[in-house]
Amino acid sequence: MDILIGVGIFIATLFFIEGGYAVWRTLTDPAKKRVRRRLMNLSQPEMEKEEGGLERRVLMSEVPWLNRILQKLDWSRKTTFLLEQAGIQRPMGFFLLLSLVLAGAGFFAGSWITASHLVALFFAAILGVFPFFYILSKRKRRMAKFERQLPEALELMARALKAGHAFTGGLKMVADEMDEPIGLEFDKTLAEISFGIEITGALKNLSRRVDCPDLRFFVISILIQRETGGNLAEILANISSLIWERFKLHGRIRVLSAEGKFSAIVLIALPFLVGSLLGFLNPVYLKVLFTDPLGHLMIGFALVMMVMGILVMKKMVAIKV
């Protein structure tokens, strides 16, 4: 058992040194940082041709041997796609090494705190997945911000079209005037058009790159208009108005469902609060639940019923608009 602990500490130390060196080299080379940011802004995670035949490759790690390995894995391309949606400029290999370093540090800390290897593995798992939870959280916030910016961007494009600008001119106004993420994503679309991709292909790449239902509605409307004709400025203004009205309706629903959400929180927290209070006032009263096999069964049944109740309440108060 001591040999396993020694091997684990050696592996954790090795990953810590390797990850620290990669971080140090990244932070101390501003020229590579600028080049990597430009490459990441103009890159797609899929190692295949996009709409229009433009083929792009992605640097997944600055460590050559790790980059070669990650290029062959399907899940690494999916993770790189999440990084792009989150607007993170670091390559995927950086987060992989960081995850391994944190997992090793968690295992070492758990082994130092307690002799239980299960506890050490639990600490390692929690710290190891933390970087990927950060990626998902930042991606969610970025997509939500893009969705909030979209109706304003469509209004700006509609005004530009009414003023006599071309469709690409409206895209450029959004890219120049609006903040990240929508300004950056529209700038990528303009760059693809400049590389020779058709507008329809560039818009399809945009809808695939950004997880936003309203954006897909906008892209489909543009594609239909280019096939059938019509007043594009009026179409964009109507889509923007529709999105604004949906936001207003969503706000009303959120206010009306606030009471139900608060009631759900109270009902979920009440058993734990009452149990903690009884355990503090009379520890012997609840001791049988943790010592008797029937008490274990009752606790398990209560937890299952609580989970079912939480799912039902969540379904009741979650109204999609």
Secondary structure, DSSP 8 states (H G I E B T S, - for coil): -HHHHHHHHHHHHHHHHHHHHHHHHHHT-HHHHHHHHHHHHT--SSSSB-TTS-B------SSHHHHHHHHT-HHHHHHHHHHHHHT--S-HHHHHHHHHHHHHHHHHHHHHH-S-HHHHHHHHHHHHHHHHHHHHHHHHHHHHHHHHHHHHHHHHHHHHHHTT--HHHHHHHHHHHS-TTHHHHHHHHHHHHHTT--HHHHHHHHHHHS--HHHHHHHHHHHHHHHH---HHHHHHHHHHHHHHHHHHHHHHHHHTHHHHHHHHHHHHHHHHHHHHHHHH-HHHHHHHHHSHHHHHHHHHHHHHHHHHHHHHHHHH----
